[in-house]
Amino acid sequence: MKKIKSEFQTTDLDKLHNDQIYSFVYSVIEKGLSNFKIFVQTSVRDTQNKLKELYEEKGKDEYIKTFFDTQLNHAMNYLYPITFDESIFLFIDVSKFIKPKNCARTKRNLIKRSRKNDLKKESYFLSIMITWQVLYLFSLMLNTLYLVTFLGFGCHKDNQNNELNLFKIPSFTNEEKNPFFNEIIQSKDKDIGSFLDYFFNRIQKNTLTILIEILIKKLQKY
């Protein structure tokens, strides 16, 4: 109750206006998205530092293997991985420990080595693309909030219909990932923040289309 009063200066929900609730929810989502981008940037930095450390310690023939051998240990010890997923490799500055002419090849080797850990029925955790999936969830939240400006808060209850609408978080195949990866590797702009904004905008268009299709389908039933 204290949290509600500190945000809205009242605990009487009947006194709240939709625009107050909208602004609060929007700020929470935006803050979460901003914090997530910081986490991803930290993952890029930590991955780069760890690879550099292992390159200097193990040499060019063993450092990549050692890096992947320690990934799960770090996740178990600290409850989060150094590297969130394959896309992190695209944005590290490997020229810090590799000759510039070998940078693109090194990034491809890191991704290739990661995918060798995939099982037939289960993807290696770096292949799941958690950064893209989290961006999908944020886009779904913001687009749902956008529809509130037309439909208002609350939900329509229909005792005659118990149909559920499910959103499946997409899994990304190598065939879907590779064009993005190749584009980034060949690009001069290796800024992770810019890419996250670009990819997020693409996902937003997709999730908004899905939400509108569901809404239209529901309206056609009434």
Secondary structure, DSSP 8 states (H G I E B T S, - for coil): -HHHHHHHS-S-GGG--HHHHHHHHHHHHHHHHHHHHHHHHHHHHHHHHHHHHHHHHH-TTTHHHHHHHHHHHHHHHHSS-SS-SGGGGGGS-GGGTS-GGGHHHHHHHHHHHHHTT--SSS--GGGS-HHHHHHHHHHHHHHHHHHHHHH-SS----TT-------------HHHHHHHHHHHHH-S---HHHHHHHHHHHHHHHHHHHHHHHHHHHHTT-
